[in-house]
Amino acid sequence: MNAPSKQPHSSVRVQARPFAFGLEPGRAALVVIDMQRDFIEPGGFGASLGNDVSHLQAAVEPTRALLQAWRVRNWPIVHTRESHAPDLSDCPAAKRDRGHPSLRIGDPGPMGRLLVRGEPGCDIIAELAPLPGETVIDKPGKGAFHATALMQVLQRLSVTQLVVAGVTTEVCVQSTMREANDRGFDCLLVEEATASYFPEFKSATIEMIVAQGGIVGWAAPLKAVLQVLPDAAS
Ligand code: TIU
């Protein structure tokens, strides 16, 4: 099923690549991908894979600024968590057995069982904690549409566009943007509000998204988004 058809709506122009993004007030959901302790803090899933989690800190404050901008306008906000049921019935062996991590998904770590729903490490970090009324999607995959109700949630909210933040740029963020693009959503990635354990992968992913006339979507600096919002009627 495709995204809801666009109604006439006064959009504001965000200076983006590969060309200006016409952001539609109230129709553009802010989607914050997997800003969980398990990825951002030491001792979590990201660290268990051997990553330097400090790289992800840079995305926290810009994401907080976006959340604040969406919250004051009462525009739709969706948070996602990469997470699994306690019995791991939604975690295929192809995911759990990948690589040589120090701990696997479901193993006990300092913040509880890795990537398991209800464990402390699965929580979204305190600075970006969802508020009542904001949608939280638990997703077993990298893309946020796979095996979730995200499509139905967005349709119910009459969302046609996604403004995307979160981690990691080349894994769950890019997967979600590709899934969204295939489902008819225009997607804008906010550059400072996303991060990777590999800064060069972040840069490359942004280039991949905007290449070929925006084959996956758009990318813009945080300032370019925030500065046009006051002109947007909601
Ligand atoms: N490992 C890595 O870079 N990312 C993930 O496993 N999940 C997300 O990106 N959320």
Boltz pocket constraint, residues with backbone or C-beta under 6 A from the ligand:
constraints:
  - pocket:
      binder: B
      contacts: [[A, 33], [A, 34], [A, 39], [A, 46], [A, 49], [A, 82], [A, 142], [A, 167], [A, 168], [A, 169], [A, 171], [A, 172], [A, 173], [A, 197]]
      max_distance: 6.0
